[in-house]
């Protein structure tokens, strides 16, 4: 990494220094297995267009150094008892507590989400560390009754090895931590390719864990980062030394990763696109509907995989709900995300802005009726060219543009008539299946939504929005969302290999199924 050139507004310079990011010579190490002798990636803040810093990309030779360090570290780390691995994660979590403010500021500044969301993302990291520490004493197997006398069967779990992590720009630190905290307590080591749109966040995280590993006299290769575009990611997806690749991003990317990893019989954990809807029934409480729908649609400037893309509103309350949502949009404050008075920051870059504008025009061409106009904001405070206005469009679910995920603050609203089953059919009528919600005071409607014939998404909520999952539950979705599960519940199992054992403590050798083989 070289030449950190950042504005000092809101204490960003101090934040970078606290995270160990300072001016360095191009291509040098950041403290732990950060190899990079390739071309530089420049990280510009979408907040003000400032060049924050440059990170060297990983060459093939660099990658081999990383993999050598990781594979050697695994031999040491897997032999450490799981509760002691949990102690390392506990220390990492405490470091995050100490550095929550500077890391949250960097997330906000480099990615563009509001400062409160930046702090919230670091809090997610702390929470998953706490979860993993407890889990380190609960990696349970099973005891199974054998059909043979004086035999015991059991099932146990072993570490997988090197876990490859490909993360997206919208959650530049939290999704990595979901994977690493669990992988580490399972005895795995991790190689992380962060998004090239927010590379400094990965350098900061690597600096933090590097200090913990050094203080505990553990190999640096337990945590490694690599940098670059999709070509660097391909090094991991084709590498048989990596039994699991966890990839977060677009459905298009997931298809490539899933196919490539499967061809070598590896495992992939895919967290891909969402096209999330909230169903609003006649009995819904507007005090719950409005903040849930608005935050879901405009939080992180619509750049969450769980962002609310569609509102499916019963015709009997359509006008009332529509007017309330439109009115709430008039109160949204758009501006520098480091200013806590603002609700919405910028899109990640101008490519995202162009995609947003194209989606609005496509919706209009298909017959959509714009209720809240979109557009790019200009003038003082918007010099980066990445600030846009959240937009609301009346549309039909079958529109081609509605069927696709646009990573931007565009909300499509539509009517349903009759019973809740009709709304559920509309909600399920897209290729993605990540998050979903229903707003209702009816127990019957809520239960139908949660039943086997209800939402087909990995996440289904009642009287909360689609966005803002807690780490205690497994996170992920179905269909084109990829089927992966991260974070809570028993998601830890994907980071381990399952083994069935049979122990014979008799003096005979009885065969299963009563087979006789006498010699």
WOKA-V301079 format. One record per residue. PSI is psi in degrees with one decimal (999 if undefined). NEAR is the number of other ideal C-beta (glycine too) atoms within 8 Angstrom. D_FIRST is the distance of its C-alpha to the first C-alpha in whole Angstrom. Layout:
PSI|NEAR|D_FIRST / PSI|NEAR|D_FIRST
This chain:
145.0|14|0 / 160.8|10|4 / 80.0|7|7 / 118.2|10|8 / 76.6|7|12 / 147.9|13|14 / 150.1|7|18 / 12.0|7|19 / 141.8|7|22 / 22.2|8|23 / 28.3|8|21 / -39.9|15|17 / -44.0|9|16 / -36.8|9|17 / -44.5|14|16 / -42.5|16|13 / -40.6|9|14 / -27.6|8|16 / 6.4|14|14 / 17.7|10|12 / 109.0|14|9 / 175.5|7|9 / 129.7|5|8 / 161.7|8|6 / 144.7|5|7 / 127.3|9|5 / -0.3|6|6 / 166.3|7|7 / 147.9|7|8 / 10.7|14|8 / -23.5|9|11 / 100.8|14|13 / 36.8|14|13 / 96.9|11|10 / 137.0|11|10 / 104.4|14|8 / 10.7|8|10 / -164.9|9|11 / 158.0|5|11 / 142.9|9|8 / 125.4|12|9 / 130.7|7|9 / 111.5|14|10 / 136.7|10|14 / 128.1|13|16 / -11.3|13|19 / -47.1|14|21 / 5.7|9|21 / 5.9|10|19 / 140.3|10|16 / 116.1|10|13 / -45.1|14|11 / 176.6|15|7 / 139.6|12|5 / 133.5|13|4 / 138.5|15|6 / 162.2|13|9 / 125.2|14|12 / 172.7|9|14 / -39.3|6|18 / -42.0|7|18 / -43.7|13|14 / -41.0|13|16 / -35.7|8|19 / -42.6|10|18 / -48.2|15|17 / -35.0|12|20 / -44.7|9|22 / -41.3|13|20 / -46.5|16|21 / -35.7|12|25 / -40.7|10|26 / -34.4|14|24 / -37.3|15|27 / -34.2|8|30 / -46.0|10|29 / -37.5|16|28 / -23.4|10|31 / -10.8|5|34 / 132.1|9|33 / 143.4|5|35 / -43.1|12|34 / -30.9|8|35 / -32.8|8|33 / -36.1|15|30 / -34.1|15|31 / -36.2|9|31 / -43.1|13|27 / -36.2|15|26 / -44.5|10|29 / -38.3|11|26 / -43.7|13|23 / -38.6|13|25 / -37.4|8|26 / -39.4|12|23 / -36.9|14|22 / -42.8|8|25 / -32.9|6|24 / 18.2|12|21 / -43.1|12|22 / -53.0|8|22 / -37.8|12|19 / -39.1|17|18 / -37.9|14|20 / -41.4|15|19 / -42.1|17|16 / -47.1|16|17 / -44.5|17|20 / -41.2|16|18 / -33.2|13|15 / -34.6|15|18 / 0.5|15|21 / 161.5|14|23 / 153.5|14|26 / -39.5|12|25 / -38.0|7|28 / -32.9|12|26 / -46.4|16|23 / -40.0|11|25 / -35.2|9|27 / -40.6|15|24 / -35.8|16|23 / -36.4|9|27 / -40.7|12|27 / -43.8|14|24 / -43.5|12|26 / -41.6|10|30 / -29.7|15|29 / -44.5|15|28 / -44.7|9|31 / -44.9|13|33 / -35.5|14|31 / -47.6|13|32 / -39.3|9|36 / -26.6|12|36 / -15.9|13|35 / 12.8|8|38 / 29.4|6|40 / 70.8|12|39 / 145.8|4|42 / -157.6|8|44 / 152.7|6|48 / 129.2|7|51 / 136.0|8|53 / 126.7|5|57 / 149.0|8|58 / -9.5|5|61 / 140.6|9|62 / 144.4|5|64 / 40.1|6|62 / 146.0|13|59 / 134.5|8|55 / 146.4|12|53 / 163.9|11|49 / 131.9|11|46 / 166.7|8|43 / 139.3|11|39 / 155.7|9|36 / 147.0|12|33 / -46.7|14|31 / -127.7|12|28 / 123.1|15|25 / 124.2|18|24 / 133.8|15|22 / 124.7|14|21 / 117.2|12|20 / 163.9|13|20 / 166.6|9|20 / -26.0|9|18 / -28.4|12|22 / 79.2|10|21 / -12.1|17|18 / -35.1|15|18 / -45.8|12|22 / -36.4|12|23 / -44.6|14|20 / -34.9|13|22 / -41.9|14|26 / -49.9|15|25 / -41.4|14|23 / -42.3|15|26 / -42.8|16|29 / -41.4|13|27 / -46.0|16|26 / -22.6|16|30 / -9.1|15|31 / 7.0|13|30 / 162.8|17|27 / 162.2|16|24 / 140.5|16|21 / 123.5|16|18 / 122.8|15|16 / 104.4|14|15 / 167.1|13|14 / 137.3|9|15 / -8.1|8|13 / -11.0|9|14 / 57.4|13|13 / -26.4|13|10 / -27.4|15|9 / -37.9|15|12 / -36.8|16|12 / -42.7|15|9 / -46.7|14|12 / -39.8|13|14 / -39.0|17|13 / -40.2|14|13 / -49.3|15|16 / -30.0|14|18 / -39.3|13|16 / -41.6|10|18 / -45.1|12|21 / -41.4|14|21 / -42.9|10|21 / -25.2|7|24 / 10.3|8|26 / 44.0|4|25 / 155.2|11|24 / 139.9|10|22 / -30.0|13|19 / -4.7|15|19 / -31.4|13|21 / 120.7|15|18 / 151.6|16|15 / 146.9|15|13 / 155.5|16|12 / 146.8|15|11 / -170.3|12|13 / -157.6|7|16 / -25.5|6|19 / -34.4|7|19 / -39.2|14|17 / -35.7|13|19 / -29.5|9|22 / -37.6|12|21 / -44.9|14|22 / -25.3|12|25 / -0.2|7|27 / 114.2|9|26 / -11.4|5|29 / -6.7|7|27 / 98.6|13|26 / -21.9|9|29 / 129.3|15|28 / 120.1|16|26 / 117.2|14|25 / 129.0|14|24 / 128.5|11|24 / -150.5|9|25 / 159.7|8|27 / -38.1|13|31 / -47.6|6|30 / -42.3|11|27 / -37.1|14|29 / -41.4|8|32 / -47.6|9|29 / -48.7|15|28 / -44.7|11|31 / -44.9|8|33 / -45.3|11|30 / -39.6|12|30 / -33.9|9|34 / -26.9|6|35 / 13.5|8|34 / 29.7|4|35 / 176.7|11|32 / 145.0|9|32 / 143.3|13|30 / 111.4|13|30 / 125.3|12|29 / 98.9|16|29 / -152.5|16|30 / 159.0|11|31 / 155.7|16|34 / 68.6|13|36 / 143.3|18|38 / 150.8|15|41 / 125.9|18|43 / 129.2|16|47 / 112.5|14|49 / 170.0|14|52 / -28.6|6|56 / 0.7|8|55 / 143.8|13|52 / 116.7|9|51 / -26.8|9|49 / -24.3|6|48 / -39.6|11|46 / -50.8|14|45 / -54.7|11|44 / -35.7|9|41 / -44.9|14|40 / -42.1|15|40 / -46.3|12|38 / -42.2|11|36 / -34.5|16|35 / -35.9|13|35 / -14.0|13|33 / 140.1|14|31 / 27.3|10|27 / 38.7|15|29 / 18.2|14|30 / 35.0|13|27 / 145.5|11|28 / -19.8|12|29 / 8.8|13|32 / 145.4|17|33 / 119.2|15|36 / -28.2|14|37 / 137.9|15|41 / 125.1|14|44 / 104.9|14|47 / 133.9|13|50 / 140.7|12|54 / -28.5|8|56 / -22.9|5|58 / 10.3|12|55 / -52.1|10|53 / -43.2|6|54 / -45.8|8|53 / -44.4|14|50 / -48.7|12|49 / -36.6|8|50 / -41.2|11|48 / -46.3|15|45 / -41.4|11|45 / -39.6|8|46 / -34.6|11|43 / -28.2|12|40 / -13.7|6|42 / -2.7|6|41 / 129.9|11|37 / 123.6|8|35 / 130.2|11|32 / -163.3|12|29 / 120.5|10|26 / -17.9|17|25 / -13.4|12|24 / 112.3|9|28 / -5.8|7|30 / -16.8|5|33 / 143.5|12|31 / -34.5|7|32 / 132.0|14|30 / -156.2|15|26 / 167.1|12|25 / 164.2|14|24 / -37.1|12|21 / -179.7|10|21 / -23.6|7|24 / -40.5|6|24 / -36.8|13|25 / -45.6|13|28 / -37.3|8|29 / -39.4|11|30 / -48.2|15|31 / -40.5|10|34 / -37.0|8|35 / -40.1|12|36 / -44.8|13|38 / -37.6|8|40 / -43.4|10|40 / -41.9|16|42 / -43.6|10|44 / -29.4|6|45 / -3.7|10|46 / 7.1|8|48 / 146.9|12|46 / 114.9|7|47 / 121.4|13|45 / -38.2|9|45 / 115.8|10|42 / 141.3|6|41 / -163.4|12|37 / 165.3|6|35 / 134.6|9|32 / 141.2|9|32 / 164.8|4|32 / -167.8|5|32 / 129.8|4|31 / -12.2|7|28 / 25.1|10|28 / -23.1|7|26 / -18.5|12|23 / 11.9|9|26 / 2.5|14|25 / 128.2|13|28 / 163.5|15|31 / 128.4|11|34 / 139.0|17|35 / 143.0|12|38 / 131.8|12|41 / 127.4|15|43 / 129.8|11|46 / 175.6|15|46 / 147.2|7|48 / -26.9|12|46 / -6.8|6|47 / 139.7|13|45 / -41.9|7|42 / -32.3|12|39 / -30.5|14|40 / -14.9|10|40 / 152.9|7|37 / 123.1|10|34 / 120.7|11|32 / 74.8|9|29 / 165.5|13|30 / 68.6|14|33 / 121.9|15|36 / 124.4|15|39 / 129.6|14|42 / 146.2|13|45 / 162.0|13|48 / 154.8|8|51 / 156.4|12|53 / 165.1|6|57 / -143.8|5|59 / 168.5|4|58 / -25.4|13|54 / -32.5|9|54 / -38.8|10|54 / -39.7|13|51 / -39.3|14|49 / -40.3|8|50 / -46.7|12|48 / -43.5|13|45 / -8.0|9|45 / 42.7|7|46 / 166.7|11|42 / -21.9|7|40 / 160.7|15|38 / 55.1|12|38 / -77.1|16|36 / 152.2|16|37 / 159.8|16|41 / 155.3|18|43 / 137.9|18|46 / 112.5|13|48 / 152.6|14|51 / 2.6|5|54 / 120.1|9|56 / -38.6|5|56 / -44.2|6|57 / -41.7|12|54 / -43.4|12|51 / -35.7|8|53 / -39.5|12|53 / -34.6|16|50 / -2.6|9|49 / 176.9|7|51 / -24.0|3|51 / 10.4|6|52 / -135.1|10|49 / 136.9|11|46 / 19.2|7|44 / 160.9|13|41 / -22.1|12|39 / 128.3|13|39 / 118.2|12|42 / 152.3|11|43 / 121.1|10|46 / 26.6|11|46 / 166.5|8|42 / -170.8|12|39 / -15.3|15|37 / 148.9|13|34 / 54.3|8|33 / 145.5|10|34 / 153.6|7|34 / -14.1|12|32 / -23.9|7|36 / 152.4|10|37 / 134.0|11|35 / 130.3|14|33 / 177.9|12|33 / 178.3|16|36 / -177.5|8|38 / -131.3|8|39 / 1.6|10|36 / -15.1|20|34 / -19.5|12|34 / 1.4|8|36 / 160.2|12|33 / 129.3|12|33 / 173.1|14|30 / -112.2|15|31 / -159.5|10|34 / -132.7|8|38 / 29.0|5|38 / -19.6|12|34 / -25.0|11|33 / -27.4|8|36 / -19.3|10|33 / 7.1|13|31 / 161.4|14|34 / 137.0|8|36 / 139.9|8|40 / 130.2|8|43 / 129.9|8|47 / 141.6|8|49 / 128.2|8|52 / 121.8|8|54 / 113.9|8|58 / 21.1|6|59 / -179.6|9|63 / 4.9|2|65 / 175.2|4|65 / 71.8|4|63 / 140.3|8|64 / 156.6|8|62 / 158.5|7|61 / 18.2|4|63 / 16.1|5|66 / 138.4|6|66 / 133.4|5|68 / 82.9|5|67 / 132.3|3|70 / 999|2|70
